[in-house]
């Protein structure tokens, strides 16, 4: 793909990744950082985090962001962010508990309290990735997973939903249909449809997502000829128990 073929959202994402690489170039973990060899990695692995700009193996990269017991979690994140951001966008990051765990790791590092340029760089990366995902017909990471990661990283759902609301084209609507299909089982059981790593009020977050879907999803799904069954699932979200279970279109989910 030449630069002339790239969409504005793709160019924005490329610029955001370049900015991450420049902003965090030369960063290292704290010189005194330690971790348990028996469950994290060898002394040689730890030493690599204290050397700037050396590429880490996929296993070491995963171990670095997944560990929750660093003395200075922020410095480890700053060390790995250039490689981690690229791996995220490429769909090369996996987590047993869901990719939203990466968002929790970012929140744990308190990135929003980093120096202004660093915090702005992380913020722009997340927003650029999300905006590009909504315009990409076949993103490496599904939109509902990127949303969960961004929400966990920022401990807020609203700005990411506002962006989706503003993207009213067919690709964004298709991602919405796929998200509803992925989420409806949990939401109809009054559960947040991803691992809630970082919410003081998980119920309020679930309620916000549900209310947003009730308001915005039906018209967009109908415009894209979504299955009637999916439209009924959204409609059921607006019903209180027991009307929800007694509705003839209740899908007989068991919880």
C-alpha positions as CSV (number, residue, x, y, z in Angstrom):
1,X,0.0,0.0,0.0
2,X,1.4,3.4,-1.0
3,X,1.0,6.5,1.1
4,X,-1.6,7.7,-1.5
5,X,-3.7,4.6,-0.7
6,X,-3.8,5.3,3.0
7,X,-7.0,6.7,4.5
8,X,-6.8,9.7,6.9
9,X,-7.4,7.4,9.8
10,X,-4.5,5.2,8.7
11,X,-2.2,8.2,8.4
12,X,-3.2,9.4,11.8
13,X,-2.5,6.0,13.3
14,X,0.9,5.8,11.6
15,X,1.7,9.2,13.0
16,X,0.6,8.2,16.4
17,X,2.8,5.1,16.3
18,X,5.8,7.2,15.1
19,X,5.1,9.6,18.0
20,X,5.2,6.7,20.5
21,X,8.5,5.5,19.1
22,X,10.0,8.9,19.4
23,X,8.6,9.9,22.8
24,X,9.6,6.7,24.5
25,X,12.9,6.1,22.7
26,X,15.7,5.4,25.1
27,X,13.5,4.6,28.0
28,X,14.4,1.8,30.4
29,X,13.0,0.0,33.4
30,X,14.2,1.4,36.7
31,X,17.8,0.3,37.4
32,X,16.8,-1.4,40.6
33,X,13.7,-3.1,39.3
34,X,13.4,-6.7,40.3
35,X,10.9,-9.6,39.8
36,X,10.7,-13.2,40.8
37,X,12.6,-15.5,38.4
38,X,10.4,-18.4,39.2
39,X,7.2,-16.9,37.6
40,X,8.5,-14.0,35.6
41,X,11.8,-14.6,33.8
42,X,15.5,-14.9,34.1
43,X,18.0,-12.3,35.3
44,X,19.0,-11.9,31.6
45,X,15.4,-11.2,30.7
46,X,15.1,-8.6,33.4
47,X,18.4,-7.0,32.3
48,X,17.0,-6.5,28.8
49,X,14.3,-4.2,30.2
50,X,17.1,-2.0,31.5
51,X,18.7,-1.6,28.1
52,X,16.9,0.9,25.8
53,X,15.4,0.1,22.4
54,X,16.4,-3.5,22.3
55,X,13.6,-5.6,20.8
56,X,12.0,-8.1,23.2
57,X,10.8,-11.6,22.3
58,X,7.0,-11.9,22.1
59,X,7.1,-13.9,25.4
60,X,9.2,-11.4,27.2
61,X,7.0,-8.5,25.9
62,X,3.9,-10.3,27.2
63,X,5.5,-11.0,30.6
64,X,6.5,-7.4,30.9
65,X,3.0,-5.9,30.5
66,X,1.2,-8.7,32.2
67,X,3.2,-8.5,35.5
68,X,1.3,-6.5,38.1
69,X,4.0,-6.5,40.8
70,X,6.7,-4.2,39.4
71,X,8.1,-1.7,41.8
72,X,7.9,0.9,39.1
73,X,5.2,-0.3,36.7
74,X,5.3,3.0,34.8
75,X,9.0,2.8,33.8
76,X,8.5,-0.8,32.5
77,X,5.6,0.4,30.4
78,X,7.5,3.3,29.0
79,X,10.3,0.9,28.1
80,X,8.1,-1.4,26.1
81,X,5.5,1.0,24.7
82,X,7.0,1.4,21.2
83,X,7.1,-2.3,20.6
84,X,3.8,-3.0,22.5
85,X,1.8,-0.3,20.6
86,X,2.9,-1.8,17.2
87,X,2.1,-5.3,18.4
88,X,-1.3,-4.2,19.5
89,X,-2.2,-2.7,16.2
90,X,-0.9,-5.7,14.4
91,X,-3.0,-8.1,16.5
92,X,0.0,-9.8,17.9
93,X,-0.8,-9.4,21.6
94,X,-2.8,-12.1,23.3
95,X,-4.1,-12.5,26.8
96,X,-5.7,-15.4,28.5
97,X,-8.2,-13.0,30.1
98,X,-8.8,-10.8,27.1
99,X,-6.9,-8.0,25.4
100,X,-8.6,-5.5,27.8
101,X,-6.0,-6.7,30.3
102,X,-3.5,-4.5,28.4
103,X,-5.7,-1.6,29.1
104,X,-5.6,-2.4,32.8
105,X,-1.8,-2.6,32.7
106,X,-1.7,0.9,31.2
107,X,-4.1,2.2,33.9
108,X,-2.0,0.5,36.6
109,X,1.0,2.4,35.3
110,X,-1.0,5.7,35.8
111,X,-0.1,6.9,32.3
112,X,-2.5,9.9,32.6
113,X,-0.2,11.2,35.3
114,X,3.0,11.0,33.3
115,X,4.7,14.1,32.0
116,X,2.4,16.0,29.7
117,X,4.0,15.0,26.4
118,X,4.2,11.3,27.4
119,X,0.5,11.3,28.5
120,X,-0.6,13.1,25.3
121,X,1.3,10.5,23.2
122,X,-0.5,7.6,24.9
123,X,-3.8,9.3,24.6
124,X,-3.4,10.1,20.9
125,X,-2.3,6.5,20.2
126,X,-5.4,5.1,21.8
127,X,-7.7,7.5,20.0
128,X,-6.0,7.0,16.7
129,X,-6.1,3.3,17.0
130,X,-9.8,3.3,17.9
131,X,-10.7,5.8,15.1
132,X,-8.9,3.6,12.6
133,X,-10.4,0.4,13.8
134,X,-13.9,1.8,13.1
135,X,-13.0,2.6,9.5
136,X,-11.2,-0.7,8.8
137,X,-13.4,-3.4,7.3
138,X,-11.1,-6.1,8.6
139,X,-9.1,-4.8,11.6
140,X,-6.5,-7.0,13.2
141,X,-8.3,-6.7,16.5
142,X,-12.1,-6.6,16.6
143,X,-13.7,-3.3,17.4
144,X,-15.4,-4.6,20.6
145,X,-12.0,-5.7,21.9
146,X,-10.3,-2.4,21.1
147,X,-13.1,-0.5,22.9
148,X,-12.7,-2.6,26.0
149,X,-9.0,-2.0,26.0
150,X,-9.4,1.7,25.6
151,X,-12.1,1.9,28.2
152,X,-9.9,0.0,30.7
153,X,-6.9,2.1,30.0
154,X,-8.7,5.4,30.5
155,X,-11.2,4.2,33.1
156,X,-14.0,5.8,31.1
157,X,-16.3,4.6,28.4
158,X,-17.9,7.8,27.2
159,X,-15.3,9.2,24.8
160,X,-15.0,6.0,23.0
161,X,-18.7,5.6,22.5
162,X,-19.0,9.3,21.4
163,X,-16.4,8.5,18.6
164,X,-18.4,5.5,17.5
165,X,-21.6,7.5,17.6
166,X,-20.0,10.0,15.2
167,X,-18.9,7.3,12.8
168,X,-22.1,6.6,10.9
169,X,-20.7,4.9,7.8
170,X,-21.3,1.2,6.9
171,X,-18.0,-0.1,8.3
172,X,-18.6,1.3,11.7
173,X,-22.2,0.0,11.6
174,X,-20.9,-3.5,10.7
175,X,-18.5,-3.4,13.7
176,X,-21.5,-2.4,15.8
177,X,-23.5,-5.4,14.7
178,X,-20.6,-7.7,15.4
179,X,-20.2,-6.1,18.9
180,X,-23.8,-6.5,19.7
181,X,-23.7,-10.2,18.7
182,X,-20.6,-10.6,20.9
183,X,-22.1,-8.6,23.9
184,X,-25.7,-9.5,24.0
185,X,-25.4,-12.7,26.1
186,X,-23.6,-10.9,28.9
187,X,-25.7,-7.7,28.7
188,X,-29.0,-9.6,28.8
189,X,-27.6,-11.1,32.0
190,X,-26.8,-7.7,33.4
191,X,-23.1,-8.2,33.2
192,X,-20.4,-6.1,31.6
193,X,-19.2,-8.0,28.5
194,X,-15.5,-7.9,29.2
195,X,-13.3,-8.6,32.2
196,X,-13.8,-5.6,34.5
197,X,-10.3,-5.0,35.6
198,X,-10.4,-1.4,36.6
199,X,-13.9,-0.1,37.5
200,X,-15.0,1.2,40.8
201,X,-18.6,1.0,39.6
202,X,-18.9,-1.8,37.1
203,X,-22.7,-1.6,37.2
204,X,-22.6,2.0,36.1
205,X,-20.4,1.2,33.2
206,X,-22.6,-1.7,32.1
207,X,-25.6,0.6,32.4
208,X,-23.9,3.2,30.2
209,X,-23.1,0.8,27.5
210,X,-26.6,-0.7,27.6
211,X,-28.3,2.7,27.4
212,X,-26.0,3.7,24.5
213,X,-26.9,0.6,22.5
214,X,-30.6,1.0,23.2
215,X,-30.4,4.6,21.8
216,X,-28.1,4.2,18.9
217,X,-27.9,0.6,17.7
218,X,-31.5,-0.2,16.4
219,X,-31.5,2.4,13.6
220,X,-28.0,1.6,12.5
221,X,-28.5,-2.1,12.6
222,X,-31.7,-1.8,10.5
223,X,-30.0,0.4,8.0
224,X,-27.5,-2.4,7.4
225,X,-30.1,-5.2,7.2
226,X,-29.0,-6.8,10.5
227,X,-30.9,-10.0,11.4
228,X,-34.2,-9.4,13.2
229,X,-33.0,-11.6,16.0
230,X,-30.2,-9.2,16.7
231,X,-32.6,-6.3,16.8
232,X,-34.8,-8.1,19.3
233,X,-31.8,-8.7,21.5
234,X,-31.2,-4.9,21.6
235,X,-34.9,-4.3,22.3
236,X,-34.8,-6.8,25.2
237,X,-32.1,-4.8,26.8
238,X,-34.6,-2.0,27.3
239,X,-37.0,-4.3,29.2
240,X,-36.9,-4.9,33.0
241,X,-37.3,-8.3,34.5
242,X,-39.5,-10.2,34.3
243,X,-40.8,-8.7,31.1
244,X,-37.4,-9.5,29.5
245,X,-37.6,-13.2,30.1
246,X,-41.3,-13.4,29.4
247,X,-40.9,-11.8,26.0
248,X,-41.6,-14.2,23.1
249,X,-38.2,-13.3,21.7
250,X,-36.2,-14.1,24.8
251,X,-33.4,-16.3,23.6
252,X,-33.5,-18.8,26.5
253,X,-30.1,-17.9,27.7
254,X,-29.1,-19.5,31.0
255,X,-26.7,-17.9,33.5
